[in-house]
Amino acid sequence: MTDARRRIVKTPIPTPFIVTREMWAWAEAEGYPLPFVHQTTEAFVAWHRERASKRSSHRVEWAGAWRNWVRRAWAPRPLNPPGGQR
C-alpha cells in the first residue's frame, strides 16, 4: 500500500502514555513550569482513560493532542464568561 493510500487510524491513549524527550523539550522551550506540565499531563491521561471506550477520545497523533492540552490549560481564563454566567 502506498503512503497516499494508507488509512489513518485513530487509537485510544497509549498505555503507558510517555512524555518523550522531544515533548519535554517543547514544554521547556515554551516556558511551561515543570510542576505544571506534570499536573497537566496527569489530567490529560486521566481524562482520556475515562473516555477510552468512546471514539471521540481516540486520536491519530497523541503528542500533538498533549501539546494542545498543555496550551489550553495554560491559557488565561476570562474573568467574566460570555453570557454573564458563572
N, C-alpha and C positions, 0 to 999 in steps of 0.2 A: 504494500500500500504506500502511495506517495505521501509526502508531508501535506500536500494540499488536500488530500482525501482523508487524512487522519481524523477520526471522530474525537471531538472534545468531550471529555468525561469529567463531570463534577463528582467529587468524593466527600465523604464526611471528614471531619477533622482527624488528622493522623494521631495514632496512639503509639508512643507519646508524641506530643507536639513539642518540637525542639526549636528554640530560637537559635539560629545559626550565627556564626561569627559575622557574616555579612549583615544580618539583621541587627545585631548589637552595634556594629559599626555605623549603620544608618541612624539608629536611635541616638548614638553619641554625637554624630555629626549634626543632627537636627537640634541637639541641646536638651534632650529629654533627660531628667534625673533618673539614675538607676533604680531607686526605690519605686518611682512612678511606673517605670517600664515593667518591673516585676509584678506590681499590683495590677496593672492594666492587662498584662499577659494572663495572669490568673483569671481575671474576669472574662477575658476573651475565650479562653479554653472552657471555662465553666459554662458560659452561655451557649457555646456551640455543642458541648457534650449533652447539655439538657435537651437540645433540639436535634440531636444526631439522627433521629428517625424521620425527621422532616426534610424533604428535598430542598426546601428553601434555605436550609442551613448548610447545604453542600456547596463547595467551591472548586474552581479549577486551579486557582493559584493561591495557596494558603499564606505565603509570605506577603503577598500584596494585600490580602484581606487583613492580616495582622497590622501592617503599616497603616492602613486606613483606620483601623480601630484605635490605634495609638494616637493618630492625628485628631480624630474626633473626640477622644477622651480628654485631650489636652486643650482643645478649643474652648475659649471662654464662652460661658453661657449668658444669654441676655438676662438682665435683671427683671424686666417685665416681659413675660412671654406674650406672643401675639394673641390678640383677643382678650387681654386683661385677665386671663385665667392663671391661677397659681396652683 
